Amino acid sequence: MNAGQGQQQGGNAAGGQEDYLDKGLDAAEKKFGQGKVDPQKERGVNEKVTDKARGMFEKATGKHVPDKFSN
């Protein structure tokens, strides 16, 4: 996928679909970022953060993250 396609699909590396974890991180950025953080501009970094969190959860519990929380 090239950069143009990512922008058309919301800039999300997962094809423009945000799961609950992504949406929660976006909401936290809006609330605590005092309007200085644009979640759509930070989508790449946010994906890395949420992917790492999912990996840590799976490693700690030995269970997979439910589908609605993982894209």
Predicted model as a PDB file, atoms N, CA, C, CB and O in Angstrom, pLDDT in the B-factor column:
MODEL        1                                                                  
ATOM      1  N   MET A   1       0.859  -1.175   0.000  1.00 38.00           N  
ATOM      2  CA  MET A   1       0.000   0.000   0.000  1.00 38.00           C  
ATOM      3  C   MET A   1       0.896   1.226   0.000  1.00 38.00           C  
ATOM      4  CB  MET A   1      -0.972   0.005   1.227  1.00 38.00           C  
ATOM      5  O   MET A   1       1.841   1.314   0.783  1.00 38.00           O  
ATOM      6  N   ASN A   2       0.599   2.156  -0.867  1.00 39.00           N  
ATOM      7  CA  ASN A   2       1.405   3.377  -0.881  1.00 39.00           C  
ATOM      8  C   ASN A   2       0.790   4.426   0.030  1.00 39.00           C  
ATOM      9  CB  ASN A   2       1.538   3.927  -2.312  1.00 39.00           C  
ATOM     10  O   ASN A   2      -0.315   4.244   0.542  1.00 39.00           O  
ATOM     11  N   ALA A   3       1.503   5.514   0.228  1.00 40.00           N  
ATOM     12  CA  ALA A   3       1.049   6.540   1.179  1.00 40.00           C  
ATOM     13  C   ALA A   3      -0.290   7.133   0.782  1.00 40.00           C  
ATOM     14  CB  ALA A   3       2.081   7.650   1.288  1.00 40.00           C  
ATOM     15  O   ALA A   3      -1.093   7.456   1.657  1.00 40.00           O  
ATOM     16  N   GLY A   4      -0.554   7.284  -0.486  1.00 40.00           N  
ATOM     17  CA  GLY A   4      -1.822   7.849  -0.944  1.00 40.00           C  
ATOM     18  C   GLY A   4      -3.007   6.984  -0.572  1.00 40.00           C  
ATOM     19  O   GLY A   4      -4.055   7.489  -0.168  1.00 40.00           O  
ATOM     20  N   GLN A   5      -2.837   5.671  -0.712  1.00 36.00           N  
ATOM     21  CA  GLN A   5      -3.920   4.771  -0.346  1.00 36.00           C  
ATOM     22  C   GLN A   5      -4.188   4.821   1.148  1.00 36.00           C  
ATOM     23  CB  GLN A   5      -3.597   3.345  -0.774  1.00 36.00           C  
ATOM     24  O   GLN A   5      -5.344   4.790   1.571  1.00 36.00           O  
ATOM     25  N   GLY A   6      -3.134   4.899   1.955  1.00 40.00           N  
ATOM     26  CA  GLY A   6      -3.299   4.957   3.406  1.00 40.00           C  
ATOM     27  C   GLY A   6      -4.055   6.193   3.823  1.00 40.00           C  
ATOM     28  O   GLY A   6      -4.886   6.127   4.729  1.00 40.00           O  
ATOM     29  N   GLN A   7      -3.787   7.329   3.182  1.00 38.00           N  
ATOM     30  CA  GLN A   7      -4.482   8.564   3.509  1.00 38.00           C  
ATOM     31  C   GLN A   7      -5.954   8.474   3.137  1.00 38.00           C  
ATOM     32  CB  GLN A   7      -3.830   9.746   2.802  1.00 38.00           C  
ATOM     33  O   GLN A   7      -6.810   8.969   3.870  1.00 38.00           O  
ATOM     34  N   GLN A   8      -6.259   7.842   1.993  1.00 36.00           N  
ATOM     35  CA  GLN A   8      -7.648   7.712   1.582  1.00 36.00           C  
ATOM     36  C   GLN A   8      -8.425   6.820   2.536  1.00 36.00           C  
ATOM     37  CB  GLN A   8      -7.731   7.162   0.170  1.00 36.00           C  
ATOM     38  O   GLN A   8      -9.634   6.985   2.696  1.00 36.00           O  
ATOM     39  N   GLN A   9      -7.742   5.881   3.167  1.00 39.00           N  
ATOM     40  CA  GLN A   9      -8.409   4.944   4.055  1.00 39.00           C  
ATOM     41  C   GLN A   9      -8.254   5.347   5.504  1.00 39.00           C  
ATOM     42  CB  GLN A   9      -7.872   3.550   3.848  1.00 39.00           C  
ATOM     43  O   GLN A   9      -8.285   4.485   6.382  1.00 39.00           O  
ATOM     44  N   GLY A  10      -8.091   6.604   5.778  1.00 42.00           N  
ATOM     45  CA  GLY A  10      -8.005   7.080   7.142  1.00 42.00           C  
ATOM     46  C   GLY A  10      -6.601   7.072   7.690  1.00 42.00           C  
ATOM     47  O   GLY A  10      -6.399   7.344   8.874  1.00 42.00           O  
ATOM     48  N   GLY A  11      -5.609   6.760   6.842  1.00 43.00           N  
ATOM     49  CA  GLY A  11      -4.236   6.761   7.286  1.00 43.00           C  
ATOM     50  C   GLY A  11      -3.883   5.579   8.165  1.00 43.00           C  
ATOM     51  O   GLY A  11      -2.807   5.563   8.762  1.00 43.00           O  
ATOM     52  N   ASN A  12      -4.739   4.610   8.261  1.00 43.00           N  
ATOM     53  CA  ASN A  12      -4.528   3.466   9.127  1.00 43.00           C  
ATOM     54  C   ASN A  12      -3.835   2.358   8.354  1.00 43.00           C  
ATOM     55  CB  ASN A  12      -5.856   2.970   9.711  1.00 43.00           C  
ATOM     56  O   ASN A  12      -4.244   2.023   7.242  1.00 43.00           O  
ATOM     57  N   ALA A  13      -2.804   1.795   8.929  1.00 46.00           N  
ATOM     58  CA  ALA A  13      -2.068   0.720   8.293  1.00 46.00           C  
ATOM     59  C   ALA A  13      -2.925  -0.528   8.125  1.00 46.00           C  
ATOM     60  CB  ALA A  13      -0.828   0.393   9.096  1.00 46.00           C  
ATOM     61  O   ALA A  13      -2.593  -1.396   7.317  1.00 46.00           O  
ATOM     62  N   ALA A  14      -3.998  -0.633   8.856  1.00 44.00           N  
ATOM     63  CA  ALA A  14      -4.883  -1.795   8.793  1.00 44.00           C  
ATOM     64  C   ALA A  14      -6.040  -1.574   7.828  1.00 44.00           C  
ATOM     65  CB  ALA A  14      -5.422  -2.120  10.176  1.00 44.00           C  
ATOM     66  O   ALA A  14      -7.083  -2.210   7.983  1.00 44.00           O  
ATOM     67  N   GLY A  15      -5.898  -0.712   6.855  1.00 51.00           N  
ATOM     68  CA  GLY A  15      -6.935  -0.512   5.858  1.00 51.00           C  
ATOM     69  C   GLY A  15      -8.036   0.431   6.285  1.00 51.00           C  
ATOM     70  O   GLY A  15      -9.138   0.359   5.743  1.00 51.00           O  
ATOM     71  N   GLY A  16      -7.780   1.313   7.238  1.00 62.00           N  
ATOM     72  CA  GLY A  16      -8.763   2.309   7.616  1.00 62.00           C  
ATOM     73  C   GLY A  16      -9.741   1.853   8.677  1.00 62.00           C  
ATOM     74  O   GLY A  16     -10.637   2.607   9.055  1.00 62.00           O  
ATOM     75  N   GLN A  17      -9.588   0.643   9.161  1.00 74.00           N  
ATOM     76  CA  GLN A  17     -10.501   0.136  10.181  1.00 74.00           C  
ATOM     77  C   GLN A  17      -9.856   0.280  11.546  1.00 74.00           C  
ATOM     78  CB  GLN A  17     -10.879  -1.340   9.909  1.00 74.00           C  
ATOM     79  O   GLN A  17      -8.740  -0.189  11.769  1.00 74.00           O  
ATOM     80  N   GLU A  18     -10.551   0.920  12.441  1.00 79.00           N  
ATOM     81  CA  GLU A  18     -10.055   1.076  13.802  1.00 79.00           C  
ATOM     82  C   GLU A  18     -10.831   0.144  14.719  1.00 79.00           C  
ATOM     83  CB  GLU A  18     -10.177   2.549  14.279  1.00 79.00           C  
ATOM     84  O   GLU A  18     -12.061   0.112  14.690  1.00 79.00           O  
ATOM     85  N   ASP A  19     -10.110  -0.608  15.528  1.00 82.00           N  
ATOM     86  CA  ASP A  19     -10.774  -1.442  16.517  1.00 82.00           C  
ATOM     87  C   ASP A  19     -10.954  -0.636  17.797  1.00 82.00           C  
ATOM     88  CB  ASP A  19      -9.967  -2.743  16.785  1.00 82.00           C  
ATOM     89  O   ASP A  19     -10.591   0.539  17.851  1.00 82.00           O  
ATOM     90  N   TYR A  20     -11.510  -1.259  18.819  1.00 88.00           N  
ATOM     91  CA  TYR A  20     -11.795  -0.544  20.070  1.00 88.00           C  
ATOM     92  C   TYR A  20     -10.537   0.004  20.731  1.00 88.00           C  
ATOM     93  CB  TYR A  20     -12.513  -1.460  21.039  1.00 88.00           C  
ATOM     94  O   TYR A  20     -10.563   1.094  21.303  1.00 88.00           O  
ATOM     95  N   LEU A  21      -9.452  -0.729  20.659  1.00 87.00           N  
ATOM     96  CA  LEU A  21      -8.211  -0.267  21.280  1.00 87.00           C  
ATOM     97  C   LEU A  21      -7.691   0.987  20.576  1.00 87.00           C  
ATOM     98  CB  LEU A  21      -7.144  -1.379  21.248  1.00 87.00           C  
ATOM     99  O   LEU A  21      -7.249   1.930  21.232  1.00 87.00           O  
ATOM    100  N   ASP A  22      -7.742   0.998  19.247  1.00 87.00           N  
ATOM    101  CA  ASP A  22      -7.324   2.177  18.483  1.00 87.00           C  
ATOM    102  C   ASP A  22      -8.207   3.382  18.807  1.00 87.00           C  
ATOM    103  CB  ASP A  22      -7.369   1.881  16.973  1.00 87.00           C  
ATOM    104  O   ASP A  22      -7.713   4.495  18.992  1.00 87.00           O  
ATOM    105  N   LYS A  23      -9.501   3.149  18.872  1.00 87.00           N  
ATOM    106  CA  LYS A  23     -10.433   4.235  19.177  1.00 87.00           C  
ATOM    107  C   LYS A  23     -10.219   4.770  20.586  1.00 87.00           C  
ATOM    108  CB  LYS A  23     -11.876   3.759  19.014  1.00 87.00           C  
ATOM    109  O   LYS A  23     -10.320   5.973  20.823  1.00 87.00           O  
ATOM    110  N   GLY A  24      -9.922   3.866  21.522  1.00 88.00           N  
ATOM    111  CA  GLY A  24      -9.651   4.286  22.899  1.00 88.00           C  
ATOM    112  C   GLY A  24      -8.404   5.147  22.991  1.00 88.00           C  
ATOM    113  O   GLY A  24      -8.386   6.143  23.714  1.00 88.00           O  
ATOM    114  N   LEU A  25      -7.357   4.765  22.260  1.00 87.00           N  
ATOM    115  CA  LEU A  25      -6.132   5.555  22.259  1.00 87.00           C  
ATOM    116  C   LEU A  25      -6.384   6.923  21.623  1.00 87.00           C  
ATOM    117  CB  LEU A  25      -5.009   4.809  21.510  1.00 87.00           C  
ATOM    118  O   LEU A  25      -5.875   7.933  22.108  1.00 87.00           O  
ATOM    119  N   ASP A  26      -7.161   6.960  20.547  1.00 87.00           N  
ATOM    120  CA  ASP A  26      -7.506   8.237  19.917  1.00 87.00           C  
ATOM    121  C   ASP A  26      -8.258   9.140  20.893  1.00 87.00           C  
ATOM    122  CB  ASP A  26      -8.354   8.002  18.653  1.00 87.00           C  
ATOM    123  O   ASP A  26      -7.982  10.337  20.979  1.00 87.00           O  
ATOM    124  N   ALA A  27      -9.204   8.562  21.623  1.00 87.00           N  
ATOM    125  CA  ALA A  27      -9.985   9.347  22.590  1.00 87.00           C  
ATOM    126  C   ALA A  27      -9.086   9.893  23.696  1.00 87.00           C  
ATOM    127  CB  ALA A  27     -11.113   8.489  23.200  1.00 87.00           C  
ATOM    128  O   ALA A  27      -9.247  11.038  24.120  1.00 87.00           O  
ATOM    129  N   ALA A  28      -8.144   9.078  24.164  1.00 88.00           N  
ATOM    130  CA  ALA A  28      -7.225   9.537  25.209  1.00 88.00           C  
ATOM    131  C   ALA A  28      -6.340  10.679  24.690  1.00 88.00           C  
ATOM    132  CB  ALA A  28      -6.347   8.363  25.709  1.00 88.00           C  
ATOM    133  O   ALA A  28      -6.067  11.640  25.410  1.00 88.00           O  
ATOM    134  N   GLU A  29      -5.900  10.561  23.439  1.00 85.00           N  
ATOM    135  CA  GLU A  29      -5.077  11.629  22.858  1.00 85.00           C  
ATOM    136  C   GLU A  29      -5.865  12.930  22.748  1.00 85.00           C  
ATOM    137  CB  GLU A  29      -4.555  11.213  21.473  1.00 85.00           C  
ATOM    138  O   GLU A  29      -5.339  14.010  23.015  1.00 85.00           O  
ATOM    139  N   LYS A  30      -7.124  12.815  22.355  1.00 85.00           N  
ATOM    140  CA  LYS A  30      -7.947  14.021  22.251  1.00 85.00           C  
ATOM    141  C   LYS A  30      -8.183  14.657  23.614  1.00 85.00           C  
ATOM    142  CB  LYS A  30      -9.284  13.694  21.594  1.00 85.00           C  
ATOM    143  O   LYS A  30      -8.122  15.878  23.761  1.00 85.00           O  
ATOM    144  N   LYS A  31      -8.453  13.813  24.610  1.00 85.00           N  
ATOM    145  CA  LYS A  31      -8.767  14.324  25.936  1.00 85.00           C  
ATOM    146  C   LYS A  31      -7.546  14.905  26.637  1.00 85.00           C  
ATOM    147  CB  LYS A  31      -9.365  13.229  26.779  1.00 85.00           C  
ATOM    148  O   LYS A  31      -7.612  16.002  27.191  1.00 85.00           O  
ATOM    149  N   PHE A  32      -6.444  14.184  26.618  1.00 87.00           N  
ATOM    150  CA  PHE A  32      -5.267  14.604  27.375  1.00 87.00           C  
ATOM    151  C   PHE A  32      -4.258  15.383  26.537  1.00 87.00           C  
ATOM    152  CB  PHE A  32      -4.595  13.403  27.970  1.00 87.00           C  
ATOM    153  O   PHE A  32      -3.313  15.955  27.080  1.00 87.00           O  
ATOM    154  N   GLY A  33      -4.452  15.409  25.215  1.00 82.00           N  
ATOM    155  CA  GLY A  33      -3.543  16.146  24.338  1.00 82.00           C  
ATOM    156  C   GLY A  33      -3.870  17.619  24.260  1.00 82.00           C  
ATOM    157  O   GLY A  33      -3.156  18.371  23.597  1.00 82.00           O  
ATOM    158  N   GLN A  34      -4.921  18.048  24.912  1.00 78.00           N  
ATOM    159  CA  GLN A  34      -5.353  19.447  24.977  1.00 78.00           C  
ATOM    160  C   GLN A  34      -5.483  20.081  23.593  1.00 78.00           C  
ATOM    161  CB  GLN A  34      -4.376  20.252  25.815  1.00 78.00           C  
ATOM    162  O   GLN A  34      -5.170  21.255  23.396  1.00 78.00           O  
ATOM    163  N   GLY A  35      -5.954  19.270  22.640  1.00 75.00           N  
ATOM    164  CA  GLY A  35      -6.177  19.773  21.297  1.00 75.00           C  
ATOM    165  C   GLY A  35      -4.923  19.909  20.459  1.00 75.00           C  
ATOM    166  O   GLY A  35      -4.993  20.382  19.324  1.00 75.00           O  
ATOM    167  N   LYS A  36      -3.783  19.509  20.986  1.00 81.00           N  
ATOM    168  CA  LYS A  36      -2.517  19.651  20.272  1.00 81.00           C  
ATOM    169  C   LYS A  36      -2.143  18.388  19.497  1.00 81.00           C  
ATOM    170  CB  LYS A  36      -1.409  19.999  21.248  1.00 81.00           C  
ATOM    171  O   LYS A  36      -1.204  18.408  18.701  1.00 81.00           O  
ATOM    172  N   VAL A  37      -2.863  17.295  19.721  1.00 79.00           N  
ATOM    173  CA  VAL A  37      -2.548  16.024  19.091  1.00 79.00           C  
ATOM    174  C   VAL A  37      -3.671  15.653  18.134  1.00 79.00           C  
ATOM    175  CB  VAL A  37      -2.335  14.915  20.150  1.00 79.00           C  
ATOM    176  O   VAL A  37      -4.839  15.614  18.521  1.00 79.00           O  
ATOM    177  N   ASP A  38      -3.313  15.381  16.885  1.00 82.00           N  
ATOM    178  CA  ASP A  38      -4.280  14.916  15.887  1.00 82.00           C  
ATOM    179  C   ASP A  38      -4.086  13.414  15.709  1.00 82.00           C  
ATOM    180  CB  ASP A  38      -4.108  15.678  14.518  1.00 82.00           C  
ATOM    181  O   ASP A  38      -3.091  12.995  15.118  1.00 82.00           O  
ATOM    182  N   PRO A  39      -5.016  12.589  16.208  1.00 80.00           N  
ATOM    183  CA  PRO A  39      -4.846  11.134  16.137  1.00 80.00           C  
ATOM    184  C   PRO A  39      -4.647  10.612  14.715  1.00 80.00           C  
ATOM    185  CB  PRO A  39      -6.043  10.456  16.748  1.00 80.00           C  
ATOM    186  O   PRO A  39      -3.937   9.626  14.518  1.00 80.00           O  
ATOM    187  N   GLN A  40      -5.255  11.252  13.732  1.00 81.00           N  
ATOM    188  CA  GLN A  40      -5.093  10.773  12.364  1.00 81.00           C  
ATOM    189  C   GLN A  40      -3.668  10.985  11.852  1.00 81.00           C  
ATOM    190  CB  GLN A  40      -6.084  11.475  11.447  1.00 81.00           C  
ATOM    191  O   GLN A  40      -3.174  10.193  11.049  1.00 81.00           O  
ATOM    192  N   LYS A  41      -3.016  12.034  12.306  1.00 85.00           N  
ATOM    193  CA  LYS A  41      -1.628  12.270  11.909  1.00 85.00           C  
ATOM    194  C   LYS A  41      -0.685  11.308  12.615  1.00 85.00           C  
ATOM    195  CB  LYS A  41      -1.223  13.713  12.210  1.00 85.00           C  
ATOM    196  O   LYS A  41       0.402  11.021  12.112  1.00 85.00           O  
ATOM    197  N   GLU A  42      -1.088  10.813  13.763  1.00 82.00           N  
ATOM    198  CA  GLU A  42      -0.266   9.912  14.565  1.00 82.00           C  
ATOM    199  C   GLU A  42      -0.648   8.442  14.366  1.00 82.00           C  
ATOM    200  CB  GLU A  42      -0.383  10.278  16.034  1.00 82.00           C  
ATOM    201  O   GLU A  42      -0.234   7.588  15.150  1.00 82.00           O  
ATOM    202  N   ARG A  43      -1.426   8.141  13.334  1.00 85.00           N  
ATOM    203  CA  ARG A  43      -1.951   6.798  13.126  1.00 85.00           C  
ATOM    204  C   ARG A  43      -0.853   5.735  13.088  1.00 85.00           C  
ATOM    205  CB  ARG A  43      -2.744   6.755  11.844  1.00 85.00           C  
ATOM    206  O   ARG A  43      -1.018   4.680  13.700  1.00 85.00           O  
ATOM    207  N   GLY A  44       0.248   5.970  12.401  1.00 87.00           N  
ATOM    208  CA  GLY A  44       1.321   4.980  12.305  1.00 87.00           C  
ATOM    209  C   GLY A  44       1.918   4.655  13.661  1.00 87.00           C  
ATOM    210  O   GLY A  44       2.131   3.487  13.988  1.00 87.00           O  
ATOM    211  N   VAL A  45       2.184   5.675  14.440  1.00 88.00           N  
ATOM    212  CA  VAL A  45       2.733   5.476  15.783  1.00 88.00           C  
ATOM    213  C   VAL A  45       1.704   4.782  16.665  1.00 88.00           C  
ATOM    214  CB  VAL A  45       3.162   6.826  16.410  1.00 88.00           C  
ATOM    215  O   VAL A  45       2.047   3.881  17.430  1.00 88.00           O  
ATOM    216  N   ASN A  46       0.452   5.195  16.563  1.00 86.00           N  
ATOM    217  CA  ASN A  46      -0.609   4.594  17.367  1.00 86.00           C  
ATOM    218  C   ASN A  46      -0.763   3.105  17.063  1.00 86.00           C  
ATOM    219  CB  ASN A  46      -1.934   5.318  17.122  1.00 86.00           C  
ATOM    220  O   ASN A  46      -0.990   2.309  17.973  1.00 86.00           O  
ATOM    221  N   GLU A  47      -0.641   2.726  15.800  1.00 87.00           N  
ATOM    222  CA  GLU A  47      -0.737   1.316  15.431  1.00 87.00           C  
ATOM    223  C   GLU A  47       0.380   0.517  16.090  1.00 87.00           C  
ATOM    224  CB  GLU A  47      -0.682   1.151  13.902  1.00 87.00           C  
ATOM    225  O   GLU A  47       0.151  -0.590  16.578  1.00 87.00           O  
ATOM    226  N   LYS A  48       1.577   1.070  16.106  1.00 90.00           N  
ATOM    227  CA  LYS A  48       2.698   0.377  16.752  1.00 90.00           C  
ATOM    228  C   LYS A  48       2.445   0.224  18.248  1.00 90.00           C  
ATOM    229  CB  LYS A  48       4.016   1.139  16.512  1.00 90.00           C  
ATOM    230  O   LYS A  48       2.733  -0.824  18.827  1.00 90.00           O  
ATOM    231  N   VAL A  49       1.911   1.263  18.869  1.00 88.00           N  
ATOM    232  CA  VAL A  49       1.632   1.224  20.310  1.00 88.00           C  
ATOM    233  C   VAL A  49       0.575   0.175  20.617  1.00 88.00           C  
ATOM    234  CB  VAL A  49       1.172   2.606  20.816  1.00 88.00           C  
ATOM    235  O   VAL A  49       0.754  -0.633  21.528  1.00 88.00           O  
ATOM    236  N   THR A  50      -0.522   0.176  19.870  1.00 88.00           N  
ATOM    237  CA  THR A  50      -1.596  -0.777  20.154  1.00 88.00           C  
ATOM    238  C   THR A  50      -1.174  -2.203  19.808  1.00 88.00           C  
ATOM    239  CB  THR A  50      -2.861  -0.401  19.376  1.00 88.00           C  
ATOM    240  O   THR A  50      -1.576  -3.144  20.492  1.00 88.00           O  
ATOM    241  N   ASP A  51      -0.372  -2.379  18.761  1.00 88.00           N  
ATOM    242  CA  ASP A  51       0.123  -3.714  18.431  1.00 88.00           C  
ATOM    243  C   ASP A  51       1.020  -4.249  19.544  1.00 88.00           C  
ATOM    244  CB  ASP A  51       0.888  -3.689  17.100  1.00 88.00           C  
ATOM    245  O   ASP A  51       0.941  -5.425  19.898  1.00 88.00           O  
ATOM    246  N   LYS A  52       1.863  -3.393  20.088  1.00 92.00           N  
ATOM    247  CA  LYS A  52       2.737  -3.784  21.199  1.00 92.00           C  
ATOM    248  C   LYS A  52       1.900  -4.154  22.427  1.00 92.00           C  
ATOM    249  CB  LYS A  52       3.726  -2.640  21.544  1.00 92.00           C  
ATOM    250  O   LYS A  52       2.193  -5.140  23.104  1.00 92.00           O  
ATOM    251  N   ALA A  53       0.863  -3.366  22.715  1.00 89.00           N  
ATOM    252  CA  ALA A  53      -0.007  -3.649  23.853  1.00 89.00           C  
ATOM    253  C   ALA A  53      -0.705  -4.992  23.678  1.00 89.00           C  
ATOM    254  CB  ALA A  53      -1.042  -2.533  24.029  1.00 89.00           C  
ATOM    255  O   ALA A  53      -0.824  -5.758  24.634  1.00 89.00           O  
ATOM    256  N   ARG A  54      -1.168  -5.281  22.459  1.00 90.00           N  
ATOM    257  CA  ARG A  54      -1.818  -6.573  22.202  1.00 90.00           C  
ATOM    258  C   ARG A  54      -0.827  -7.712  22.426  1.00 90.00           C  
ATOM    259  CB  ARG A  54      -2.385  -6.628  20.759  1.00 90.00           C  
ATOM    260  O   ARG A  54      -1.166  -8.725  23.037  1.00 90.00           O  
ATOM    261  N   GLY A  55       0.393  -7.542  21.929  1.00 91.00           N  
ATOM    262  CA  GLY A  55       1.423  -8.565  22.092  1.00 91.00           C  
ATOM    263  C   GLY A  55       1.748  -8.811  23.554  1.00 91.00           C  
ATOM    264  O   GLY A  55       1.919  -9.955  23.972  1.00 91.00           O  
ATOM    265  N   MET A  56       1.832  -7.740  24.331  1.00 93.00           N  
ATOM    266  CA  MET A  56       2.116  -7.868  25.759  1.00 93.00           C  
ATOM    267  C   MET A  56       0.978  -8.588  26.476  1.00 93.00           C  
ATOM    268  CB  MET A  56       2.348  -6.486  26.387  1.00 93.00           C  
ATOM    269  O   MET A  56       1.217  -9.420  27.352  1.00 93.00           O  
ATOM    270  N   PHE A  57      -0.258  -8.267  26.103  1.00 91.00           N  
ATOM    271  CA  PHE A  57      -1.419  -8.937  26.695  1.00 91.00           C  
ATOM    272  C   PHE A  57      -1.375 -10.433  26.403  1.00 91.00           C  
ATOM    273  CB  PHE A  57      -2.734  -8.326  26.159  1.00 91.00           C  
ATOM    274  O   PHE A  57      -1.559 -11.259  27.297  1.00 91.00           O  
ATOM    275  N   GLU A  58      -1.126 -10.769  25.130  1.00 92.00           N  
ATOM    276  CA  GLU A  58      -1.113 -12.175  24.746  1.00 92.00           C  
ATOM    277  C   GLU A  58       0.029 -12.926  25.426  1.00 92.00           C  
ATOM    278  CB  GLU A  58      -0.997 -12.306  23.230  1.00 92.00           C  
ATOM    279  O   GLU A  58      -0.137 -14.084  25.810  1.00 92.00           O  
ATOM    280  N   LYS A  59       1.166 -12.290  25.576  1.00 94.00           N  
ATOM    281  CA  LYS A  59       2.307 -12.927  26.226  1.00 94.00           C  
ATOM    282  C   LYS A  59       2.027 -13.146  27.722  1.00 94.00           C  
ATOM    283  CB  LYS A  59       3.579 -12.069  26.035  1.00 94.00           C  
ATOM    284  O   LYS A  59       2.370 -14.188  28.281  1.00 94.00           O  
ATOM    285  N   ALA A  60       1.404 -12.154  28.355  1.00 94.00           N  
ATOM    286  CA  ALA A  60       1.150 -12.230  29.789  1.00 94.00           C  
ATOM    287  C   ALA A  60       0.042 -13.229  30.133  1.00 94.00           C  
ATOM    288  CB  ALA A  60       0.785 -10.859  30.319  1.00 94.00           C  
ATOM    289  O   ALA A  60       0.120 -13.924  31.146  1.00 94.00           O  
ATOM    290  N   THR A  61      -0.980 -13.296  29.292  1.00 93.00           N  
ATOM    291  CA  THR A  61      -2.130 -14.144  29.615  1.00 93.00           C  
ATOM    292  C   THR A  61      -2.138 -15.478  28.883  1.00 93.00           C  
ATOM    293  CB  THR A  61      -3.392 -13.413  29.305  1.00 93.00           C  
ATOM    294  O   THR A  61      -2.782 -16.428  29.329  1.00 93.00           O  
ATOM    295  N   GLY A  62      -1.432 -15.555  27.770  1.00 92.00           N  
ATOM    296  CA  GLY A  62      -1.463 -16.764  26.958  1.00 92.00           C  
ATOM    297  C   GLY A  62      -2.724 -16.883  26.130  1.00 92.00           C  
ATOM    298  O   GLY A  62      -2.956 -17.912  25.494  1.00 92.00           O  
ATOM    299  N   LYS A  63      -3.548 -15.833  26.130  1.00 90.00           N  
ATOM    300  CA  LYS A  63      -4.796 -15.828  25.372  1.00 90.00           C  
ATOM    301  C   LYS A  63      -4.705 -14.801  24.255  1.00 90.00           C  
ATOM    302  CB  LYS A  63      -6.006 -15.528  26.292  1.00 90.00           C  
ATOM    303  O   LYS A  63      -3.973 -13.818  24.363  1.00 90.00           O  
ATOM    304  N   HIS A  64      -5.450 -15.034  23.185  1.00 89.00           N  
ATOM    305  CA  HIS A  64      -5.514 -14.071  22.103  1.00 89.00           C  
ATOM    306  C   HIS A  64      -6.464 -12.935  22.460  1.00 89.00           C  
ATOM    307  CB  HIS A  64      -5.955 -14.750  20.805  1.00 89.00           C  
ATOM    308  O   HIS A  64      -7.426 -13.125  23.205  1.00 89.00           O  
ATOM    309  N   VAL A  65      -6.185 -11.758  21.926  1.00 85.00           N  
ATOM    310  CA  VAL A  65      -7.045 -10.601  22.131  1.00 85.00           C  
ATOM    311  C   VAL A  65      -8.327 -10.834  21.338  1.00 85.00           C  
ATOM    312  CB  VAL A  65      -6.333  -9.266  21.696  1.00 85.00           C  
ATOM    313  O   VAL A  65      -8.252 -11.242  20.179  1.00 85.00           O  
ATOM    314  N   PRO A  66      -9.500 -10.589  21.921  1.00 83.00           N  
ATOM    315  CA  PRO A  66     -10.760 -10.767  21.184  1.00 83.00           C  
ATOM    316  C   PRO A  66     -10.772  -9.946  19.888  1.00 83.00           C  
ATOM    317  CB  PRO A  66     -11.956 -10.364  22.068  1.00 83.00           C  
ATOM    318  O   PRO A  66     -10.177  -8.871  19.817  1.00 83.00           O  
ATOM    319  N   ASP A  67     -11.448 -10.465  18.878  1.00 78.00           N  
ATOM    320  CA  ASP A  67     -11.461  -9.837  17.549  1.00 78.00           C  
ATOM    321  C   ASP A  67     -11.912  -8.390  17.559  1.00 78.00           C  
ATOM    322  CB  ASP A  67     -12.348 -10.612  16.635  1.00 78.00           C  
ATOM    323  O   ASP A  67     -11.371  -7.584  16.802  1.00 78.00           O  
ATOM    324  N   LYS A  68     -12.885  -8.029  18.387  1.00 77.00           N  
ATOM    325  CA  LYS A  68     -13.358  -6.654  18.363  1.00 77.00           C  
ATOM    326  C   LYS A  68     -12.334  -5.682  18.955  1.00 77.00           C  
ATOM    327  CB  LYS A  68     -14.668  -6.547  19.116  1.00 77.00           C  
ATOM    328  O   LYS A  68     -12.467  -4.471  18.779  1.00 77.00           O  
ATOM    329  N   PHE A  69     -11.325  -6.189  19.650  1.00 75.00           N  
ATOM    330  CA  PHE A  69     -10.260  -5.362  20.171  1.00 75.00           C  
ATOM    331  C   PHE A  69      -8.999  -5.433  19.337  1.00 75.00           C  
ATOM    332  CB  PHE A  69      -9.956  -5.754  21.570  1.00 75.00           C  
ATOM    333  O   PHE A  69      -8.026  -4.733  19.616  1.00 75.00           O  
ATOM    334  N   SER A  70      -9.007  -6.269  18.320  1.00 71.00           N  
ATOM    335  CA  SER A  70      -7.824  -6.455  17.498  1.00 71.00           C  
ATOM    336  C   SER A  70      -8.225  -6.502  16.028  1.00 71.00           C  
ATOM    337  CB  SER A  70      -7.072  -7.742  17.903  1.00 71.00           C  
ATOM    338  O   SER A  70      -9.157  -7.209  15.645  1.00 71.00           O  
ATOM    339  N   ASN A  71      -7.504  -5.736  15.215  1.00 66.00           N  
ATOM    340  CA  ASN A  71      -7.827  -5.732  13.790  1.00 66.00           C  
ATOM    341  C   ASN A  71      -6.987  -6.691  13.034  1.00 66.00           C  
ATOM    342  CB  ASN A  71      -7.666  -4.371  13.212  1.00 66.00           C  
ATOM    343  O   ASN A  71      -7.131  -6.812  11.817  1.00 66.00           O  
TER     344      ASN A  71                                                      
ENDMDL                                                                          
END                                                                             
